[in-house]
Amino acid sequence: MNEKEAFIAWYTPAEMLTLRAWLIVAAVINFLLTGIDLLRDDALAAQITMLGTFLLLLLRLMLPNGEARRRDIGMVIAGVILACGLINLLSSPLSIFDIWLRSWMIIPAAIALLWLSSARVSQWDSGRINVGAAEAGLARNRLMLARYSRIGAHSILLHAVVLVLIPVLWIIDVAISPGNALGGALGDAFTGEHFSKILSSESFWLWLRNSLIVSIGTTIFGLVIAVPAGYAFSRWRFRGRDQAMFSFLLVQMFPGVIILVPYFLVMKSLGLLNSNLGLILAYSVTALPLCVWMLKGFFDTIPRELEEAALLDGCNQAQVFTKVVLPLSLPAVAVTALFSFLAAWNEFLLALTFNTSNDMYTLPVGLASLISSTGQAWGDFAAASLLVSLPVVFLFIVFQKFLIQGLSAGGVKG
């Protein structure tokens, strides 16, 4: 290694270090986005995107490292990638989605071209900086690498958030638009007729009542069984304990549809079809294995010394559980309760099978009835979907605060 190579290996500008990571990420994302072009039956765009993906990887390999003309070749490759992205963009309808789609190729190529042509990279690649400038560059790297890392992470997270929000915004637009069309420009017209129709419907309130009864009943009944069961599996060793825990895991491996017919026969023989009690029992049994495992894992983290100290203070085993273990376990109980509630709130297949009367429909089954083979009330369906999601959002907000407070209070007071 000559003096120039040793100097370049000792100091590398933050821009080049960042490009080494960003170009790989951009290549992977563009490779995945090629599937969108194929789904849109745009073979030419898919081929250009694949070419750009290959060039992004080639650019990563050709980043400057002190060898002659690598920087110039990298700038040419970056220019070609930029041209590929612009060609795809200009040949598209120039919608917001197409701009986002092509930005994953255009922006990395533009940044690479800008950084490769900068004076800092040029001086570094040619070895025309002294030791003092390199030391200043290393100090700058510590600041800029952290900044570039934050920019890259936030950019990816922002795109992920946008991908999650797009379906929500689409549903909101359908719910507030006149008629029952799924397409149309975003926010071109506003109406509250769909919400008024749903809120004035007696069926919706029946479905809401049934869902609340079933979900709350499942949560309470499931916790009554799962909390002491999880504590027992955590604290005591008894015959069949390991086999029982293994069976809990085993039943989670099978799809829920295989228990549909046995459940139906059992419910029919017990006379629990078209009843909320039947759904509560079915949902509680279905969610019980996972709830027990979740609670057992949390009970295992609670020190046994706390229980032993409570026993020395004169508490019996029931008081130890209710006054020591249970308060410290509130975060786990809250998570388990939320899981049980949401599992019952969103379940569709069992509710559709066990309930054949409109008066006993839960919200998922009731919403599905709005979409029939003879007509699709998409506006009403979207409005009802938003109304149904409000309790879930509210629960997440409330439980998030409760979990943080319960965990911190248990850690201090324990």
N, C-alpha and C positions, 0 to 999 in steps of 0.2 A: 504494500500500500504506500503510494507516494504521499508527499506532504499535502497536496490538494485534496486527495481522497480522504485522508485522515481528518483534515479540517472540516470537510463536508459531513463526514460521519459524526463529528463532534457536535456540530451545530446545523440544524435544519429548521428553516422558517416554519412558523405555526401554520401558515397557509398550506404548505406541502404536507405536513403531518395530518392536517384536517382533510385534505383532498383524498389521502389514502383510504380513509374510512368512508367519507361521503360518496365517493365514486362506486364503491362496492354496494352500499345501500341503494344508491340510485339505480344501479344495474339490476339488482334483485327486484326492486319495485317495478321497473319497466318490463322485466320479464313476466311478472305477474299481470301487469296491465295489458300485455299482449293478448291475454284471454278475452279482454273486453272487446278488442278489435275483431277477434275471431267470432265472438258472439254477435257482433253487429254485422257480420258477414262482409267485413272490409279487409280483404286479403292484402291489398297494397299497403294499407296503413299498418297491418300486422307485420308485413315484411320489413317496412321501414323501421318500425319499433324494434324488431329483432336485430336489425343492422345497428341501430343506435345502442342497443344493449351490449352487443359485441364490442362496439367501439368504446363504450364506457369502460369495459374491462381492459381493453387494449390501452386506453389512456392511463388507467391505473398502473399498468406495467411500464409505460413509457414516461412516467413522471421523472423530472430531472434528478440526477444523482451525481452530477459532475462529469458525465461522459459527453463527448462532443455531439451537438445537434439534437440531443434528446428533448431539450426544451422546445426547440423549433418544431420537431415532429409532434410533440404533444399539443402545441398550439394549433397545428393543422388538423389533428384529430378532433380537438375540441370544436374547431370551426365546422367540421363536417357533421359532428353530432348536433351542433346548434342548427345547422341547415336542415337536418333530418327532422328535428322537432318542429321547426317553422313550417316545413312542407306539410307535415301532418296537420298542424294547426290551421294553416290557410286552406287546406282541402276539406276541412270539417265545417259544420254549420256555425262555428264560433259561439257555441253556447257556453254557459258557465262550466258545465261538466267537461266539455272538450278543452277549455282553457286549463282547468285543473289537471286533466289527463295528460296533456302535453307539457305542462310545466315541470313534470318530473324529469323530462329530458332537456328542456330548454334552460331552466334555471341552473342545474349542475354544470351544463356545458358553458353557459355564460360566466359563471363564477370561476370555473377552471381557466377559461380564456383570459379573464381579467387578472387572476392571480399569476398565471404563467407569464403574462406580459408586464407584470409590475417590476419596478426598478429593484426592489428588495430581492426578489427571486432571481432576477438577472444577475445582480452582483454576487449573490451567493453561489449560483450555479457556475459562474465563471471564475470564482475564487478571488474576486477583487475586493474582499472586505478583510480588515485587519482583526487582530485578536480583541481589541477594545469594542469594535462594532459587533463582533460575534457574542461577546459577553452581554452587551446591551440587548442583542437579539434573544439570548436565552432568558434574560429577565422579562422581556416582552412576551416570550412564549408562555411563561407561567400565567400571565394575565389573559392573553388572547386565546390560548387553548381552552381555558375554562369558559370563556365567553362563546367561542365557536361551538363548544360542546353543548352549552345551554341553548344556543340558537338551533342547532340540529335536533336536539331532543324535543324542544318545544314545537318545532315545525312538524315533526312526525306525530306528536301528540295532538296538535291542532288539526292535522288532516284526519286523524282517527276520530276526533270529536265531530268533525264535519260529516264524516261517513255515518256516524251514529245519528246525527241530528237530521240528515236528509230525509229518512223515512218518517221521522216525527213531523217535520215541517210539511211533508207531502200529506200526511193524514190530517194535519190541522187545516191545510188549504182545502182538502176535499170536504172537511166538516163545515167550513164557513163559506163554501161556494154554492151558488144556487144549482139545483138539479142534482143528478147522481152520476156525473161524469168523473172518471178517474184522471183524465188529462186536463189540458188547459194551462194557461199562463198562471204563474204563481202570484196570488194576491190580486187577480184581475177583478174580482167582485166579492162582496161580503154579504152574508146573510146569517141570521140566527134561527132559521126555520128548522134546521135539523135538530138543534139542541132543544128547541121548544117542543118538537114532535116527540122526542125521546123522553123528555122530562114530564110531559103530559100523558105519557102512555102508562096505563096501569100495569101492563106486562113488565115493563122495565123495573118498576118498584117491587113487583113480586120476585123477579129474578134477583134483584139486589138483596131483598130480605132473605131469600133462600141461600144466597152465597155467604151473607154475613153469618147466618145461623150455622151453616156447614163449616165455614172457615174458623170461626171462633170456637165452635164445639170441637173441631179437630185439634185446634191448638191446645185447648184446656185438657181434653182427654189424653192427647199425646204426651203433654208434659207430666200429667199425673202418673203416667206409666213410665215414661222415659227417664225422668229425673231420679227416682229411687232405683231404677234398674241400672242406670249408668253409674250411680254411686256404689251399688252392690258389686258390680263387675270391677270397679276400680279398687275397692278396699278389701274385699274378701276373696279367699281362694276356696273353691268348693268343687265337688265332683261335677264334671260336664261343663265347667266354665269355659275352657278353651274351645270345646266343640260348639258351644252356643255362640261364642263370638265369631267363630269361623262360619257358622251357618248364617249369621247376620251379613257377613261379607258375601257369602255365596248367593244369597237371594238378590243382591244388588247387581249381579252379573247378568241376570235374565231380563229381557224386555217386559214391561208391564202388560203387554197385550196377551201374554200367555196365561195370565191369571184371570182373564176376562170371563171366560166361560165358567170356571169353577166358582168365581165370585158371584156370578149371576145365579147359578144353581143354588148356592148357599143362601143368598138373599131371597130368592123365590121361596125356598123351603121355610125360611124364617118369617116370611111375610113382610120383608123390609123393602120391597121394590116401591118406587114412587114415594120414598120417605127420606127426610133429612137424616134420620138416625142411621139408615143404611149407608149413606155416603160418609157420615162421620166415622163409623166403624171401619169402613173400607179404607178411607184415607189415613186414619190413625194407624192401622196395621201396616199399610204400605210404607208410611214414613218412619215407623218405629225403629227399624234397624239403623238407619243413618242417624237418627236423633240420639239413640243410645251410644253409638260410636262417638259422636261429637261430644256428648256430655262426659263420657268416660275419659276421653283424652284430656278434657279440662280438669276433671277431678284428680287425674294423675299428677297434675302440676301443683296442686295444693299441698303444702308440707303436712305430713302426718303429725309433726310436733305441735301444730296448732290444736289438733284434736286431742292429743295427749294432755296438753296443758289445760284444755277445757274439762277433761275428765278428772284431772287432779283438783280442779276448782269445784267439783261437785256436780257437774252436768252429767246426765245420762246420755245414752247414745242418740236418742231422738233429739234432745236439746243441742247436742254437738252438731247434728246435721242441720237443724233449723236455725240456730243462732250463730254458728261459725262457718260451716261449709256453704250453706245456701247463700248467705249474703256475699261471700267471696265469689260465688259462681254466677252472679247475676248477669255478667256479660255473656257467658255461654248459654244461660237459660234464655236470654233475650234473642240471641242468634238462632237458637233452636226454635223458639216460639215464632220468630219471623219466617224461618224456613217452613215450618208446618203451616202457617197461615197462607203463605204464598203458594205452596204446593196445592192446598185445597182451593184457593181462590182461582188459580189458573187451570186446574184440571178439567179436561174436556171429555175424554173417552169413557171413563166410568160413569160420569154424570149423564152422558148421552145414552148409555146402555141401560142404566138402572131407572131412569126417569123417562116416561113416555107421555106424561101430562104436562101441558104448558104451564100449569100452576106450580109445578115442582121443578121447573127448569132453573139451573143456576146461570149466572151471567155468561160464561163461555158458550153454553148451549143456546141460550137465548140470542146472543149475538150471531151465532151461526145460522139461526133461523131467519135472520134478515136477508141472507143471501140464498136465494132459491133458484131452481132451474128455470122458472118462469119470469123472474125479475130480480134485479140486483139493486137494493137500496144502499148504494155506496156512501152517499152523504150521511144517511142515518147510521149506517154501520160505523163510519169514522167518528161521528159525534159520540156514539155510545162507547166506542173504544177509548176515547179520551176521558170520558166520565168514569169509566171503569178503572183507568190507570191512576186516577187521582188518589184513591185510598192507598195504593201501593207507594206512590211518591211520598205521601204524608207519613206513612209508616217508616220508610227509610230515613226521612229527616228526623223524626222523633227518636227512632231507635239508635241512630248514629250518635246523637247527643247523650242518650241514656247509656250507651255502651261506654263512651269515654268517661262519663262521670262515675259510673259503677266500677270501672276498672281502676281508676285513680283512687277512689274512696276505699276500695278493698285493699289496694296496696298500702295505703297509709294507715288505715285502722287495724289491718290484720297484724 
